[in-house]
Amino acid sequence: MSEISVGKLIKGDTFYFNNRPFVVLEVRSKHLGRGGAIYRVKMCDLKQGTILTKAFRPTEKFEEVASEILGVNFLYADGEEAYFINPRTFEQLSLSLDKIGEGASLLKEGENYRLRLVDGEPVDLIMPPKIRRRVIEAPEAVRGNTATAATKWVTVEGNVKVETPLFIKENDMIIIDTRTLSYEAKDMGQNKGGENNEPKESR
């Protein structure tokens, strides 16, 4: 199995630490005197879902995790697990909602996602960075209201609350950052069916 040095770790890399598989969430380096450095790695245990932040010396190396990325379709969730299907083999796989985190509320039946597998077991769901959702409930904007930077809270598919500009209306399609569950933009394409979960790249 190949090794990777801490200085080469980037978000999404997987490695073993204390004999457990982790995925990198964030890496920050702090340079010290005489050319030294400390790397602070925020990482998630792929088996347990716990998040740790550890400091490492630049000389430290880790064994890389042999993981597989599998394209799947979302089926449904039962309150504890989310269920997916491999469209090629029709094998059904599940992943704990706790491991998916807040992004679980954005899952939509029939949409395509990517599962990370370690030793054939699903350990992580890779969400697209941005996702499109229809606004199902939006209060009317109050004319002349400029408080709180002229925003309001709307509800999108999945009953997710998102803070948006006042001009967003019911049935609008908006683009949401899945990492923060925050509003990115109004989708000017206005796909009526909402078939595609990931928006096109904006120019």
N, C-alpha and C positions, 0 to 999 in steps of 0.2 A: 504494500500500500504506500502511495506517495505521501510526502510530507509538505507542509506549507509553513512558511515563517510568518510570525505575527504581523510583520511589516507589510506583507502582501495580502492580508485579509481584507476583503471588501464585503459590503452588505450582500447577503444571500449565500456566502460561502458556508460550507458545512465541514465540521471537524470534530475530533474526539477530545474531550477534556475530562480528566478523571474517569476515563473509560465510559463516558456517556456522549451521545451525539448531540451537537449543538449547531444552530444556524446563527450566523452573524446578523445582528440588527443594526449595529452602528459601531464605527471605529473612530476613535479620536486619539491623536498623538500629542504629547507634551514634551517639548525639548528641554533638556536640563543642561547644566554646565558641562564643559569639556566634551561636547558632542554626544552626550548621552540622550536617551529618550525613554519615555514611558508610553505604552499604548493601553488605552482604556477601551475594552471591548464589551459592548452590550450584546448579550447573546441569549438565545432561548433554547432550553432543553427540549429536543425534539420528541422525547418520550413522555416527559411529565408536563411540559408546557410552562415550566417555571422560567422566569427571566432573571438573569444575573448580570452584574457589571464587575469585571475583573481587570486588574492592572497587570500588564506583562512587560518584561524586558524585551528589547528588540532581538535578542539572541534566541528567544524561545520559538520552538517549532511544534507543530501539531500534525497528527495523522489525519488525512482527509477522509471524510465519510463517503463511501460509495453509495450515492443516492440516485434514484431514478425519478424523472419528471414525467408524469402521465396526464394526458389530456382526458378529461372526464366531463360528463353532463350531470348537473345537479338534479336530483329527484325530489327529495323532501327532507324535512327535519321533524323529529318527534319530541323535541324539548331537551334531549340529552345528546343526540347524535345527528349529524348531517349525513345523508346518504347520496352516493353518486354512482354512476354507471360508466363502465368503460365501453364506449360506442363500438369498439372493434370486436371485443370478446363477449360483451354483455355481462361481464362480471360486475357484481355490486360490491362497493366498498363504502366504509363509513369512517367518520372522523368526529371526535368529540367537539361539541360546540365550544367548550372551554378553550380548546386549542386554537380554534378559529378566531375567537375573541369577538370584538364589537362588529367586525365585518360580517359576521354570520347573519345579521339582520338584513344585509343587502343581497343575500343569496336569492336567486329567482329560478323557479322550475324551468328546466329545459336549456338553461344557459350553459356555456362552456367555461370550465375552470381548469386549473392545473393542480394536481396533487403531487406532493413530494413523498416518495416511498423509500424507506430504509429497510433492507432485508425483506422486501416485499410487503411491508406494513405501512399504511398511510400515517404520516407523522406531522404533516403540515399542509395547509392550503395556501397556494400562491394566488392572491387576488390581483386582478389588473389594477394598476395605480389609479385609474379613473374609470368610473362606471356611469351609465346613463339610467336615470329613473324618472318616472312620470310623477308629477305632483298630484296627489289625490285630495288634498285639503289645503286651502290657503286663505287666510283672513283677508278681507278687503283692506287696501292701503288707506290710511287716514291722510287726507290732503293736508299738506303743510307740516306733517310730522317729520322733523329732522333729527329727533332724538335717537340715540344709540346708532349713529351713522346711517340712519334711514334703512333699517333692516327689519325683518319680521321672521317668525318661525313658521315653516310650512311642514306638511307631512307628505312623504313620498311613499311609493310602493314598499311594502315591508313594514309599514308604520314607523319609519325612521323620521325623526325630527331633524330638520336642517335649517340653519339660519341663512336667509337669502335677502337680496335687495327687494325693495317694495314692489317693483314692477312684475315680479314673478306671480303667475296666476295658476289657478287650478287647471289641470291637463297639460301644462307646460312640461317639456322634457328638460331636465337639468343634468349637468355633469357634476359628479360628486367625487372628491378625493377619498378613496377607500381607507387611506392611512389615518385620516383625521375626521372622517365623516363630515367634511365641510364642503360648502358650495364652491364650485370652480367657475362655472359659466352656464348661461342658458344655451341649450343645444338648438342652434338655428336650423338644423336639419329637420327637427320635429318629426322623426320617424313615428308614424301613427301606431305601429304595432309594438314598438319597443323591443324588436327581436334581438338586437345586438347589445350585449352588455357593455362593450368597450367602445368609447367614442373614437372618431377619426382624429388623427393628429391635427391640432390647430396650427395655422401658419402665422 
